[in-house]
Amino acid sequence: MRHPVPRLRTRALAVGLALAASVLVPSGSAGAADQYEWAALGDSYTAGGFVGDPRPALGDASRDGCDRTTNAYPDVVDRELAEFPPGKPVRLTNVSCGNATIDNIATAKQTPISPVQPPEGGWPAVDPQTQRAGLGDQTDIVTVGVGGNSLPFGGMLLKCLERGAAGKSCRDHYTNPPEGEESIQDKLARVQDEYIEMLAKVHQAAPNAKVITVGYPAVLPERGSDCNRLSLTELGSITHADVDWLRDDVLKQLNATIKRVTDFFGDRYVDVYSSSVGHDACQPADTKWVEGICGDAEDYWPAKLPGTLLNCALVNKRATLVHPNAAGHANTAAHVERAIRIALLER
């Protein structure tokens, strides 16, 4: 695989030249209003899914199928930033959406897939998140937590479950893929290109904002052998060797890609991986910050997801599919809050 830095420079230069005319148009300064404006963009690791109460509440006509919740890190941070010195409040606009890809941030509409009380005929498509958030000259902070669904990491986990149950290697499938499928190297290269274009468009939409990107936590253990392959509350049938490969060659490389592009743009990257090591999906219930394939969730969240054979009711759990729980969101919130406070003090 070619070294990622020259590729990043080439791609970033091309995107930058394409957007230069609009980016360089003079604009007003952010922070001119009586409050700071913060927009939270991202996927289910930002939205929350099953932690806390749905936002908007169940039955609310404005529900959009994105599964934002009250204990997800944007809401946790928002409560801590009720008033930012010197007495100027921070207003959160959270448009994160479960299953969002990088393209759904600034380019493409998304059709939400929430399994919680979907309307007849399914959820209508929603606009790109930069548009939904109303980014503009007055936006002070933009946080972005996205990338996993563009691999897609969840789909890879399901493939690893399937192959592990059959005694086959998931790593072999993605390093030497069947004809017509991307290798993991190709996936990561594509994600880098998409992330470059996305960040450029975020800056274009909010030219005065401090942009903060948020990486992914340590959802997998430092040793695959820590996992019980008989337990759906952990990583199920995924082989120990594939757990190690998913951790080192997929998740860590995804975070490295996000950080590399973030640094290139001069933005701030929030590392939540380092602080979450030892709190992965294969730890005891009182230690894990990430639920396993099946796990604990609020009562409204289903045990079986449409279109899958997974039925977590068999183990008296709900279908959490390796997502952070409230403790995991609290940890992310602590790091994101610190980054936002620093960014606002630099304004």
Contacts in CASP RR format, 6 or more apart in sequence:
PFRMAT RR
TARGET T0000
AUTHOR 0000-0000-0000
METHOD contacts of the structure
MODEL  1
MRHPVPRLRTRALAVGLALAASVLVPSGSAGAADQYEWAALGDSYTAGGF
VGDPRPALGDASRDGCDRTTNAYPDVVDRELAEFPPGKPVRLTNVSCGNA
TIDNIATAKQTPISPVQPPEGGWPAVDPQTQRAGLGDQTDIVTVGVGGNS
LPFGGMLLKCLERGAAGKSCRDHYTNPPEGEESIQDKLARVQDEYIEMLA
KVHQAAPNAKVITVGYPAVLPERGSDCNRLSLTELGSITHADVDWLRDDV
LKQLNATIKRVTDFFGDRYVDVYSSSVGHDACQPADTKWVEGICGDAEDY
WPAKLPGTLLNCALVNKRATLVHPNAAGHANTAAHVERAIRIALLER
1 185 0 8 1.000
1 189 0 8 1.000
4 189 0 8 1.000
4 192 0 8 1.000
4 257 0 8 1.000
4 260 0 8 1.000
5 260 0 8 1.000
7 189 0 8 1.000
7 192 0 8 1.000
8 192 0 8 1.000
8 196 0 8 1.000
8 260 0 8 1.000
8 261 0 8 1.000
8 264 0 8 1.000
9 264 0 8 1.000
11 192 0 8 1.000
11 193 0 8 1.000
11 196 0 8 1.000
11 197 0 8 1.000
12 196 0 8 1.000
12 200 0 8 1.000
12 261 0 8 1.000
12 264 0 8 1.000
12 265 0 8 1.000
15 196 0 8 1.000
15 197 0 8 1.000
15 200 0 8 1.000
16 23 0 8 1.000
16 200 0 8 1.000
19 200 0 8 1.000
19 201 0 8 1.000
19 204 0 8 1.000
22 204 0 8 1.000
23 200 0 8 1.000
23 203 0 8 1.000
23 204 0 8 1.000
23 207 0 8 1.000
27 137 0 8 1.000
27 207 0 8 1.000
27 208 0 8 1.000
28 137 0 8 1.000
28 208 0 8 1.000
29 137 0 8 1.000
29 208 0 8 1.000
30 37 0 8 1.000
30 137 0 8 1.000
30 138 0 8 1.000
30 139 0 8 1.000
30 140 0 8 1.000
30 206 0 8 1.000
30 208 0 8 1.000
30 209 0 8 1.000
30 347 0 8 1.000
31 37 0 8 1.000
31 138 0 8 1.000
31 140 0 8 1.000
31 208 0 8 1.000
31 347 0 8 1.000
32 138 0 8 1.000
33 138 0 8 1.000
34 88 0 8 1.000
34 89 0 8 1.000
35 88 0 8 1.000
35 89 0 8 1.000
35 90 0 8 1.000
35 91 0 8 1.000
36 84 0 8 1.000
36 88 0 8 1.000
36 89 0 8 1.000
36 90 0 8 1.000
36 91 0 8 1.000
36 140 0 8 1.000
36 141 0 8 1.000
36 344 0 8 1.000
37 90 0 8 1.000
37 91 0 8 1.000
37 93 0 8 1.000
37 138 0 8 1.000
37 139 0 8 1.000
37 140 0 8 1.000
37 141 0 8 1.000
38 78 0 8 1.000
38 81 0 8 1.000
38 90 0 8 1.000
38 91 0 8 1.000
38 92 0 8 1.000
38 93 0 8 1.000
38 139 0 8 1.000
38 140 0 8 1.000
38 141 0 8 1.000
38 142 0 8 1.000
38 143 0 8 1.000
38 340 0 8 1.000
39 92 0 8 1.000
39 93 0 8 1.000
39 94 0 8 1.000
39 95 0 8 1.000
39 133 0 8 1.000
39 134 0 8 1.000
39 135 0 8 1.000
39 139 0 8 1.000
39 141 0 8 1.000
39 142 0 8 1.000
39 143 0 8 1.000
39 206 0 8 1.000
39 209 0 8 1.000
40 46 0 8 1.000
40 74 0 8 1.000
40 92 0 8 1.000
40 93 0 8 1.000
40 94 0 8 1.000
40 95 0 8 1.000
40 96 0 8 1.000
40 133 0 8 1.000
40 143 0 8 1.000
41 95 0 8 1.000
41 96 0 8 1.000
41 105 0 8 1.000
41 129 0 8 1.000
41 130 0 8 1.000
41 133 0 8 1.000
41 142 0 8 1.000
41 143 0 8 1.000
41 144 0 8 1.000
41 145 0 8 1.000
41 146 0 8 1.000
41 202 0 8 1.000
42 96 0 8 1.000
42 97 0 8 1.000
42 98 0 8 1.000
42 100 0 8 1.000
42 105 0 8 1.000
42 129 0 8 1.000
42 144 0 8 1.000
42 145 0 8 1.000
42 146 0 8 1.000
43 96 0 8 1.000
43 97 0 8 1.000
43 98 0 8 1.000
43 99 0 8 1.000
43 100 0 8 1.000
43 101 0 8 1.000
43 145 0 8 1.000
43 146 0 8 1.000
43 147 0 8 1.000
43 148 0 8 1.000
43 149 0 8 1.000
44 67 0 8 1.000
44 96 0 8 1.000
44 97 0 8 1.000
44 98 0 8 1.000
44 99 0 8 1.000
44 100 0 8 1.000
44 323 0 8 1.000
45 145 0 8 1.000
45 214 0 8 1.000
45 216 0 8 1.000
45 217 0 8 1.000
45 323 0 8 1.000
45 324 0 8 1.000
45 332 0 8 1.000
46 72 0 8 1.000
46 73 0 8 1.000
46 74 0 8 1.000
46 94 0 8 1.000
46 96 0 8 1.000
46 143 0 8 1.000
46 145 0 8 1.000
46 146 0 8 1.000
46 214 0 8 1.000
47 66 0 8 1.000
47 67 0 8 1.000
47 68 0 8 1.000
47 69 0 8 1.000
47 72 0 8 1.000
47 94 0 8 1.000
47 96 0 8 1.000
47 97 0 8 1.000
47 98 0 8 1.000
48 67 0 8 1.000
48 68 0 8 1.000
48 69 0 8 1.000
48 71 0 8 1.000
48 72 0 8 1.000
48 73 0 8 1.000
48 96 0 8 1.000
48 98 0 8 1.000
48 323 0 8 1.000
48 324 0 8 1.000
48 329 0 8 1.000
49 67 0 8 1.000
49 68 0 8 1.000
49 69 0 8 1.000
49 72 0 8 1.000
49 98 0 8 1.000
49 301 0 8 1.000
49 323 0 8 1.000
50 67 0 8 1.000
50 69 0 8 1.000
50 297 0 8 1.000
50 298 0 8 1.000
50 301 0 8 1.000
50 318 0 8 1.000
50 320 0 8 1.000
50 323 0 8 1.000
51 69 0 8 1.000
51 71 0 8 1.000
51 72 0 8 1.000
51 297 0 8 1.000
51 298 0 8 1.000
51 324 0 8 1.000
51 325 0 8 1.000
51 326 0 8 1.000
51 329 0 8 1.000
52 69 0 8 1.000
52 70 0 8 1.000
52 71 0 8 1.000
52 72 0 8 1.000
52 298 0 8 1.000
52 326 0 8 1.000
53 69 0 8 1.000
53 70 0 8 1.000
53 71 0 8 1.000
53 298 0 8 1.000
54 63 0 8 1.000
54 67 0 8 1.000
54 68 0 8 1.000
54 69 0 8 1.000
54 70 0 8 1.000
54 116 0 8 1.000
54 300 0 8 1.000
55 68 0 8 1.000
55 69 0 8 1.000
55 70 0 8 1.000
55 75 0 8 1.000
55 94 0 8 1.000
56 62 0 8 1.000
56 63 0 8 1.000
56 64 0 8 1.000
57 63 0 8 1.000
58 116 0 8 1.000
58 117 0 8 1.000
58 300 0 8 1.000
59 117 0 8 1.000
63 117 0 8 1.000
64 97 0 8 1.000
64 112 0 8 1.000
64 123 0 8 1.000
64 126 0 8 1.000
65 97 0 8 1.000
65 112 0 8 1.000
65 113 0 8 1.000
65 114 0 8 1.000
65 116 0 8 1.000
65 118 0 8 1.000
65 123 0 8 1.000
66 95 0 8 1.000
66 96 0 8 1.000
66 97 0 8 1.000
66 98 0 8 1.000
66 112 0 8 1.000
66 114 0 8 1.000
66 126 0 8 1.000
67 97 0 8 1.000
67 98 0 8 1.000
67 112 0 8 1.000
67 114 0 8 1.000
67 116 0 8 1.000
68 74 0 8 1.000
68 75 0 8 1.000
68 94 0 8 1.000
68 96 0 8 1.000
68 97 0 8 1.000
69 75 0 8 1.000
69 298 0 8 1.000
71 326 0 8 1.000
71 329 0 8 1.000
71 330 0 8 1.000
72 94 0 8 1.000
72 96 0 8 1.000
72 329 0 8 1.000
73 329 0 8 1.000
73 330 0 8 1.000
73 332 0 8 1.000
73 333 0 8 1.000
73 336 0 8 1.000
74 92 0 8 1.000
74 94 0 8 1.000
74 96 0 8 1.000
74 143 0 8 1.000
74 336 0 8 1.000
75 92 0 8 1.000
75 94 0 8 1.000
76 329 0 8 1.000
76 330 0 8 1.000
76 333 0 8 1.000
76 337 0 8 1.000
77 92 0 8 1.000
77 333 0 8 1.000
77 336 0 8 1.000
77 337 0 8 1.000
77 340 0 8 1.000
78 90 0 8 1.000
78 92 0 8 1.000
78 94 0 8 1.000
80 333 0 8 1.000
80 337 0 8 1.000
81 90 0 8 1.000
81 92 0 8 1.000
81 337 0 8 1.000
81 340 0 8 1.000
81 341 0 8 1.000
82 89 0 8 1.000
82 90 0 8 1.000
83 89 0 8 1.000
83 90 0 8 1.000
84 90 0 8 1.000
84 341 0 8 1.000
84 344 0 8 1.000
90 141 0 8 1.000
90 340 0 8 1.000
90 344 0 8 1.000
93 133 0 8 1.000
93 134 0 8 1.000
95 129 0 8 1.000
95 132 0 8 1.000
95 133 0 8 1.000
96 129 0 8 1.000
96 145 0 8 1.000
97 104 0 8 1.000
97 110 0 8 1.000
97 112 0 8 1.000
97 126 0 8 1.000
97 129 0 8 1.000
98 112 0 8 1.000
98 113 0 8 1.000
98 114 0 8 1.000
99 110 0 8 1.000
99 112 0 8 1.000
99 113 0 8 1.000
99 149 0 8 1.000
100 110 0 8 1.000
100 129 0 8 1.000
100 146 0 8 1.000
100 149 0 8 1.000
101 108 0 8 1.000
101 110 0 8 1.000
101 146 0 8 1.000
101 147 0 8 1.000
101 149 0 8 1.000
101 150 0 8 1.000
101 152 0 8 1.000
101 194 0 8 1.000
102 146 0 8 1.000
102 147 0 8 1.000
102 150 0 8 1.000
102 191 0 8 1.000
102 194 0 8 1.000
102 195 0 8 1.000
102 198 0 8 1.000
103 150 0 8 1.000
103 194 0 8 1.000
103 198 0 8 1.000
104 110 0 8 1.000
104 128 0 8 1.000
104 129 0 8 1.000
104 146 0 8 1.000
105 128 0 8 1.000
105 129 0 8 1.000
105 130 0 8 1.000
105 144 0 8 1.000
105 146 0 8 1.000
105 198 0 8 1.000
105 201 0 8 1.000
105 202 0 8 1.000
106 128 0 8 1.000
106 129 0 8 1.000
106 130 0 8 1.000
106 197 0 8 1.000
106 198 0 8 1.000
106 201 0 8 1.000
106 202 0 8 1.000
106 205 0 8 1.000
107 128 0 8 1.000
107 197 0 8 1.000
107 198 0 8 1.000
107 201 0 8 1.000
108 128 0 8 1.000
109 125 0 8 1.000
109 126 0 8 1.000
109 127 0 8 1.000
109 128 0 8 1.000
110 125 0 8 1.000
110 126 0 8 1.000
110 128 0 8 1.000
111 123 0 8 1.000
111 124 0 8 1.000
111 125 0 8 1.000
111 126 0 8 1.000
112 123 0 8 1.000
112 126 0 8 1.000
113 123 0 8 1.000
114 123 0 8 1.000
115 301 0 8 1.000
115 302 0 8 1.000
115 305 0 8 1.000
115 306 0 8 1.000
116 300 0 8 1.000
116 301 0 8 1.000
116 302 0 8 1.000
126 132 0 8 1.000
130 201 0 8 1.000
130 202 0 8 1.000
130 205 0 8 1.000
130 206 0 8 1.000
133 139 0 8 1.000
133 142 0 8 1.000
134 205 0 8 1.000
135 142 0 8 1.000
135 202 0 8 1.000
135 205 0 8 1.000
135 206 0 8 1.000
135 209 0 8 1.000
136 205 0 8 1.000
136 206 0 8 1.000
136 207 0 8 1.000
136 208 0 8 1.000
136 209 0 8 1.000
137 206 0 8 1.000
137 207 0 8 1.000
137 208 0 8 1.000
138 208 0 8 1.000
139 205 0 8 1.000
139 206 0 8 1.000
139 208 0 8 1.000
139 209 0 8 1.000
140 208 0 8 1.000
140 209 0 8 1.000
140 210 0 8 1.000
140 344 0 8 1.000
140 347 0 8 1.000
141 209 0 8 1.000
141 210 0 8 1.000
141 212 0 8 1.000
141 340 0 8 1.000
141 343 0 8 1.000
141 344 0 8 1.000
142 202 0 8 1.000
142 206 0 8 1.000
142 209 0 8 1.000
142 210 0 8 1.000
142 211 0 8 1.000
142 212 0 8 1.000
143 212 0 8 1.000
143 213 0 8 1.000
143 214 0 8 1.000
143 270 0 8 1.000
143 336 0 8 1.000
143 339 0 8 1.000
143 340 0 8 1.000
144 198 0 8 1.000
144 199 0 8 1.000
144 202 0 8 1.000
144 211 0 8 1.000
144 212 0 8 1.000
144 213 0 8 1.000
144 214 0 8 1.000
145 213 0 8 1.000
145 214 0 8 1.000
145 215 0 8 1.000
146 198 0 8 1.000
147 191 0 8 1.000
147 195 0 8 1.000
147 254 0 8 1.000
147 258 0 8 1.000
148 154 0 8 1.000
148 191 0 8 1.000
148 216 0 8 1.000
148 254 0 8 1.000
150 190 0 8 1.000
150 191 0 8 1.000
150 194 0 8 1.000
151 187 0 8 1.000
151 188 0 8 1.000
151 191 0 8 1.000
151 250 0 8 1.000
151 254 0 8 1.000
153 250 0 8 1.000
153 251 0 8 1.000
153 254 0 8 1.000
154 321 0 8 1.000
154 322 0 8 1.000
156 170 0 8 1.000
156 174 0 8 1.000
156 246 0 8 1.000
156 250 0 8 1.000
157 235 0 8 1.000
157 238 0 8 1.000
157 246 0 8 1.000
157 321 0 8 1.000
157 322 0 8 1.000
159 170 0 8 1.000
159 173 0 8 1.000
159 174 0 8 1.000
160 170 0 8 1.000
160 238 0 8 1.000
160 239 0 8 1.000
160 242 0 8 1.000
160 246 0 8 1.000
161 235 0 8 1.000
161 236 0 8 1.000
161 237 0 8 1.000
161 238 0 8 1.000
161 293 0 8 1.000
163 169 0 8 1.000
163 170 0 8 1.000
163 173 0 8 1.000
163 242 0 8 1.000
164 170 0 8 1.000
164 237 0 8 1.000
164 238 0 8 1.000
164 239 0 8 1.000
164 242 0 8 1.000
165 237 0 8 1.000
167 239 0 8 1.000
169 239 0 8 1.000
169 241 0 8 1.000
169 242 0 8 1.000
170 238 0 8 1.000
170 239 0 8 1.000
170 242 0 8 1.000
170 245 0 8 1.000
170 246 0 8 1.000
171 241 0 8 1.000
171 242 0 8 1.000
171 245 0 8 1.000
171 249 0 8 1.000
174 183 0 8 1.000
174 184 0 8 1.000
174 187 0 8 1.000
175 183 0 8 1.000
175 184 0 8 1.000
175 185 0 8 1.000
176 183 0 8 1.000
177 183 0 8 1.000
182 190 0 8 1.000
184 249 0 8 1.000
184 250 0 8 1.000
184 253 0 8 1.000
188 253 0 8 1.000
188 254 0 8 1.000
188 257 0 8 1.000
191 254 0 8 1.000
191 257 0 8 1.000
192 257 0 8 1.000
192 260 0 8 1.000
192 261 0 8 1.000
195 257 0 8 1.000
195 258 0 8 1.000
195 261 0 8 1.000
196 261 0 8 1.000
196 264 0 8 1.000
199 211 0 8 1.000
199 213 0 8 1.000
199 261 0 8 1.000
199 262 0 8 1.000
199 265 0 8 1.000
199 267 0 8 1.000
200 265 0 8 1.000
202 209 0 8 1.000
202 211 0 8 1.000
203 209 0 8 1.000
203 211 0 8 1.000
203 265 0 8 1.000
210 267 0 8 1.000
210 268 0 8 1.000
210 343 0 8 1.000
210 344 0 8 1.000
210 346 0 8 1.000
210 347 0 8 1.000
211 265 0 8 1.000
211 267 0 8 1.000
211 268 0 8 1.000
212 267 0 8 1.000
212 268 0 8 1.000
212 269 0 8 1.000
212 270 0 8 1.000
212 336 0 8 1.000
212 339 0 8 1.000
212 340 0 8 1.000
212 343 0 8 1.000
213 258 0 8 1.000
213 259 0 8 1.000
213 261 0 8 1.000
213 262 0 8 1.000
213 267 0 8 1.000
213 268 0 8 1.000
213 269 0 8 1.000
213 270 0 8 1.000
214 270 0 8 1.000
214 272 0 8 1.000
214 332 0 8 1.000
214 336 0 8 1.000
215 255 0 8 1.000
215 258 0 8 1.000
215 259 0 8 1.000
215 269 0 8 1.000
215 270 0 8 1.000
215 271 0 8 1.000
215 272 0 8 1.000
215 273 0 8 1.000
216 251 0 8 1.000
216 254 0 8 1.000
216 255 0 8 1.000
216 272 0 8 1.000
216 273 0 8 1.000
217 272 0 8 1.000
217 273 0 8 1.000
217 276 0 8 1.000
217 279 0 8 1.000
217 289 0 8 1.000
217 290 0 8 1.000
217 324 0 8 1.000
217 328 0 8 1.000
217 331 0 8 1.000
217 332 0 8 1.000
218 247 0 8 1.000
218 251 0 8 1.000
218 273 0 8 1.000
218 274 0 8 1.000
218 276 0 8 1.000
218 277 0 8 1.000
218 278 0 8 1.000
218 279 0 8 1.000
218 280 0 8 1.000
218 290 0 8 1.000
219 251 0 8 1.000
219 280 0 8 1.000
219 281 0 8 1.000
219 290 0 8 1.000
219 322 0 8 1.000
219 324 0 8 1.000
220 235 0 8 1.000
220 243 0 8 1.000
220 246 0 8 1.000
220 247 0 8 1.000
220 251 0 8 1.000
220 280 0 8 1.000
220 281 0 8 1.000
220 282 0 8 1.000
221 227 0 8 1.000
221 243 0 8 1.000
221 247 0 8 1.000
221 278 0 8 1.000
221 280 0 8 1.000
221 281 0 8 1.000
221 282 0 8 1.000
221 283 0 8 1.000
222 247 0 8 1.000
222 277 0 8 1.000
222 278 0 8 1.000
222 280 0 8 1.000
223 240 0 8 1.000
223 244 0 8 1.000
224 240 0 8 1.000
224 241 0 8 1.000
224 243 0 8 1.000
224 244 0 8 1.000
224 247 0 8 1.000
224 282 0 8 1.000
225 240 0 8 1.000
226 280 0 8 1.000
226 282 0 8 1.000
226 283 0 8 1.000
227 234 0 8 1.000
227 235 0 8 1.000
227 236 0 8 1.000
227 238 0 8 1.000
227 240 0 8 1.000
227 243 0 8 1.000
227 281 0 8 1.000
227 282 0 8 1.000
228 234 0 8 1.000
228 236 0 8 1.000
228 282 0 8 1.000
229 235 0 8 1.000
229 236 0 8 1.000
229 237 0 8 1.000
229 238 0 8 1.000
229 239 0 8 1.000
229 240 0 8 1.000
230 236 0 8 1.000
232 292 0 8 1.000
232 293 0 8 1.000
232 294 0 8 1.000
232 312 0 8 1.000
232 314 0 8 1.000
232 315 0 8 1.000
232 317 0 8 1.000
233 285 0 8 1.000
233 291 0 8 1.000
233 292 0 8 1.000
233 293 0 8 1.000
233 294 0 8 1.000
233 295 0 8 1.000
233 315 0 8 1.000
233 317 0 8 1.000
234 281 0 8 1.000
234 282 0 8 1.000
234 292 0 8 1.000
234 293 0 8 1.000
235 243 0 8 1.000
235 281 0 8 1.000
235 282 0 8 1.000
235 292 0 8 1.000
235 293 0 8 1.000
235 322 0 8 1.000
236 293 0 8 1.000
238 246 0 8 1.000
243 282 0 8 1.000
251 273 0 8 1.000
252 273 0 8 1.000
255 271 0 8 1.000
255 273 0 8 1.000
258 269 0 8 1.000
259 269 0 8 1.000
259 271 0 8 1.000
262 268 0 8 1.000
262 269 0 8 1.000
263 269 0 8 1.000
268 339 0 8 1.000
268 342 0 8 1.000
268 343 0 8 1.000
270 332 0 8 1.000
270 335 0 8 1.000
270 336 0 8 1.000
270 339 0 8 1.000
271 335 0 8 1.000
272 331 0 8 1.000
272 332 0 8 1.000
272 335 0 8 1.000
275 331 0 8 1.000
275 335 0 8 1.000
276 289 0 8 1.000
276 290 0 8 1.000
276 328 0 8 1.000
276 331 0 8 1.000
278 287 0 8 1.000
279 287 0 8 1.000
279 288 0 8 1.000
279 289 0 8 1.000
279 290 0 8 1.000
279 327 0 8 1.000
279 328 0 8 1.000
279 331 0 8 1.000
280 288 0 8 1.000
280 289 0 8 1.000
280 290 0 8 1.000
281 288 0 8 1.000
281 290 0 8 1.000
281 291 0 8 1.000
281 292 0 8 1.000
281 322 0 8 1.000
282 288 0 8 1.000
285 296 0 8 1.000
288 325 0 8 1.000
288 327 0 8 1.000
289 324 0 8 1.000
289 325 0 8 1.000
289 327 0 8 1.000
289 328 0 8 1.000
289 331 0 8 1.000
290 322 0 8 1.000
290 323 0 8 1.000
290 324 0 8 1.000
290 325 0 8 1.000
290 328 0 8 1.000
291 297 0 8 1.000
291 320 0 8 1.000
291 322 0 8 1.000
291 323 0 8 1.000
291 324 0 8 1.000
291 325 0 8 1.000
292 320 0 8 1.000
292 321 0 8 1.000
292 322 0 8 1.000
293 310 0 8 1.000
293 312 0 8 1.000
293 319 0 8 1.000
293 320 0 8 1.000
293 321 0 8 1.000
293 322 0 8 1.000
294 303 0 8 1.000
294 310 0 8 1.000
294 312 0 8 1.000
294 315 0 8 1.000
294 317 0 8 1.000
294 318 0 8 1.000
294 319 0 8 1.000
294 320 0 8 1.000
295 312 0 8 1.000
295 317 0 8 1.000
295 318 0 8 1.000
295 320 0 8 1.000
296 317 0 8 1.000
296 318 0 8 1.000
296 320 0 8 1.000
296 325 0 8 1.000
297 317 0 8 1.000
297 318 0 8 1.000
297 320 0 8 1.000
301 318 0 8 1.000
301 319 0 8 1.000
301 320 0 8 1.000
302 318 0 8 1.000
302 319 0 8 1.000
303 311 0 8 1.000
303 312 0 8 1.000
303 313 0 8 1.000
303 317 0 8 1.000
303 318 0 8 1.000
303 319 0 8 1.000
304 310 0 8 1.000
304 311 0 8 1.000
304 312 0 8 1.000
304 313 0 8 1.000
304 319 0 8 1.000
305 319 0 8 1.000
305 321 0 8 1.000
308 319 0 8 1.000
310 319 0 8 1.000
312 318 0 8 1.000
312 319 0 8 1.000
312 320 0 8 1.000
324 332 0 8 1.000
END
